[in-house]
């Protein structure tokens, strides 16, 4: 009897080990904090540690943090600030009133840069539905290049320690969250006459919407349909959507398990893509939205190219066509 029980336990343990490590084959292994660490991706600071968490504020004496790539930019709806520009991990981007946009010039150096880490230029990709031509760069006094939006240099704030925070808003009367067009974020700044109401503050990071034709499908916190790409792979975890593809199919940024409603948490890990962008997965499958979906409820990406499909709450492809 003991021999049978030991063998059964060993099989169960082996199955569990296979499940936990499947996502990371070739790309890496699942780390203790639930992130899949890719061999080809650069080592990055976990999102929960924030920027300047070692105490980098004005006059702190700490070295300015190393510039952190922005990757796929995003847009977050804030009840207080309207549409706010974020980096690929959901951290707010800011602009400084003492800078200039025409011509672009940064006036934040030294201790200022410790509290307001610069956003480097080079790898940033415009958020879905925004004007990519507004992205640019400015050469700083140290020779490095900083991301600009419509000429305004972009920064993060050291005291924002989690995605979605806007602790830098209004600091010193000169620092403000940036809107997607480089202007100061403000409620209804870019709304139309029939503008939609901002999402509730407690909107789930991933949840389920019942589509009249597709049934139950996964949506992000904005209510936008989430998709999978059949040319991707979960075991090993790989992406076939890179470069120009990402302009049409933006990645779903990492979300907290606590902000998930009705969606499987199996294989719920952050994919450190080889291009440095962090992407949410369920059941180890990378998740995307579609730039052609203009509002919540749109499913214009369904069946595109015979390779893109909405996702069911258990991570399966929804093959029903519109």
N, C-alpha and C positions, 0 to 999 in steps of 0.2 A: 504493500500500500504506500509506504514512504517513497519507494522508488518511483511509483507512478505519479505521486504528487510533486516530487522534485522535478520530474521530466516535464510535467504540465506547467509548473512555474517557469521553468527555463524557456519553454516555447512561448509563453505569454510575454516574458521579458524580452525575448528576441524580437517578437512582433512589435512590441512597444518601441524598441530601439530602432527598428526598421522604419516605423512611422515617423519618429522624431528626427531621424537623420536623412530621410528621403529627399526633403527639399534641398539639402545642401550638397548632394552628390555633384562632383566636378566644380560647382560654383562655390562650394564651401560647406560648412556644417552649421547646424542651428546652435547659436550661442545661448548661454544661460539666460539672457534677458529676452529671448524670443526672437532675435534677429538672425536672418540667414546672412552669413558673412561670405561675400563672394571673393574668390581669389583674385579676380581681375579688377575689383573695385578698390579705390584707395581707402585706407583706414579713415573713419570719420568719427567725430564725437557723437555719442548717442543724443537723440533729440531731447530727452528729458533733462540732460545736464545744462541745456541752454547755452547762452553766450556770456563769457566773462564770469562764470559761476565761481571762479577762484578769487573773485573780489576785484575785478577790473573796473573801477569807477574813477571819477575825477580825482587826481592826486593820490591814488591808491598805492602808487609805486610799483604796481604789477606791470609786466610787459604787455604791450598790446597783443591781443589774440591773433593768431595766424589767420589770414583771410580765408573764409569758408565759402566754397562754391555755392551759387544760388540754384543752379540746375533748372528744372522745369518750374517756372513761376506759376503762381496760382492766384485766385481771387477769392477772398473770404467776405461773406456778407456779415456786417456787424450792425446790430440794432442802433448803436450809438454813433457809429462812424460811416455807415453805408458800406460801399465796396472798398476793401483794403487789399493792397498788393502784398503777396507773401512769397517766400522762397519755396523750394520743393518740399520742405518739411513742415510748412505751415507757419513759419515764423514771420512776424510782421516786418515789412521794410519801411524805413523812415526817410524823410528829407529834412534839410536844415535851412532855416531862413537866412542864415549868414552866408550860405553858398550862393552861387549864381548859375543860371541855366543858359543864358545867352550873353557871353560864351559860357560853357560849362566850366565850373571851377569849384574845388572843394576847399573849405576853410576849416576843416576839422583834422587836426594833427596832434601828436603828442598825447597828453592826458585825455584830450577829447576823444581820440581814437580808441583809447582803452575802454571808455564807456559806450562808444558808438562804433563797433567794428564795421569796417568798410565792406561792401559787397563787391568782390572782384568781377571784372568784365571777362568775357571770353567764352564761358560755357552756358550763359543764361539763355533760356528759350522762352519766348513770349507765352503768356497764359492763353488758354483757349478763348477765342472770341475777342482778343485784344489786338491792338495795332502793333505788329512786330517792328514796324519802321520807327517806332518811338524809342526802341532800345538803342543805346549807344555806349560810349565810354569816354572817360576823361583821364588824362595822365596826371597823377598826383606828384607832389614835390619830391617823393622818394623814387619816382620813375615807374611805380606800379600803375596799373590801369583799373579804374573803378567803374562799375556799372552805372549808367545814367538812364533815366526815363524822361523823355522829352527834355533832355538837357540837365535834369536835376540828379546829382549824385545820390546813390542809395546806400543806406546803412541799416544795421540791426541795432538792437539795444541790449546791453549786457544784463539788464535786470528782467528781461523777458526770458523766463526759464522754461516755458512750455509753449507749444504751438497755439496760436490764437490769442496770446496775451498782447495787450497794447499799453504796457506800463510806461512807454516812452512818449505817449500822446500828450502834447502840451508842455513837456519839460522845458523850464526856463523861458516859456513863451516863444520858443524858436524851433522846437522839434515837433514834427507832426507825421502821423502815419500817411503813407503815400497811397493815393488812388491809382488804379491801373493806368491812367494817362499821365501820371507824374504830378498831378495837382494834389492839394491837400485833401485827404479823405473827408467826406462830409455826407451826412444823410441826404439821400435823393440827389446827390451831385450829378449822377448820370442817368437818372430815371426819366422815363417818358411820361406823357400825360396820363397814361394808364399804367404807371410803374407798379411792379409787384412789391408786396410787403416783404421786408427783410425776414429771413428765417428766424424761428425762435432760438433763443440763446441755448436751449437744451436740445437742439436738434441732434439726432443720432448720427454718428459718423458713417455708419452703414445701417440700412434698414430695408424693409420690404414694402413694395408697392404692388397693388394688384392691377395689372394692365388688362383692359377688356379683351385683348386678343392674345397676349402672350402669357397671361396668368401671373403668378407671383414672381416678381423679378427684384433684384437687388438695386438699390439706389444709394447715392452718396448723401452727405448732409445737406446738399442743396436741392435734393430731390431728383438729381440727374441720373439717367440710366447708366448702369455699370456693365461693361462688356469684357469678354474674353476673346483671345486671338488663337485660332486653332493651330497656328504655326509656332506658338510658344510651347514650352515644355515645363511640366511640374516636377518630373523625376527623370533626370536632374533638372533643377530649376534653371530655365534659360528664357531669354526674350528674343523674338525675331523682329520686334518693332523698335527701330532706332532711327536717329537722324530725322529726316523729313517725315517719317511715319508718325513721330511723336507730336508733330504740329497738328495732325488730324486726329490722333488718338492720345490725348494727354494721360499720363499715368494717374492712378488714384494714390494720393499721398498717404503715408502711414497714419492710421487712426488707433485710438486706444481701444482695447477689448471692452472696457467699461462703457464705451459709447456705441456698442453694437446691439441692435435689436432684431431678433428673429432670423439672424444669419449665422450659419455654422461658424464655429471658432476652431474647427479642425484645420491644421496647417495654416493657422493665422499668424503669419510672420512677415517681417519687413524684408523685402528683397533688395539687397545692395547690388544694383545693376552694374555691369562693367563700365557704363558711362558715368557712374557716380551718382545717379539719381536714385532716391529711395522710393520704393513702390510697395503698396499694400498687396497682400495675397490672401486668398482663402483656399484651403486645401492645397496650398503651395502654388496655385495658379495666379500669375500676375493679372491685375485688374486695371481697366482703363475706362475713360469716358470718351464721348465722341464730340468733336468740335462742331459737327453739323447739327447737334441737338441744341436748340436755342433756348428752350425753357423746360422746366420740370414736366415730365409726362411724355416728352418726345422720345421716340425709339427709332430715329432715322438711321442709326448705325446697324440695326438688326439685319443680318444676312448679307452685309456689304462684302462683295468679292467672294461670297460663299465661305468666308473665313472668320467673320466677326459676328458674335452672337451675345445677346443679353444673358445674364447669369441667374440661375435659380438660387433660392436661399441655401441649398445644400451644395452649391458651387458647380452644379452641372450646367451645360450649355442648354439654352432654350432654343430648340431648333424650329419651333413653330414660326412660320413666316407671317408677315403682316397681311 
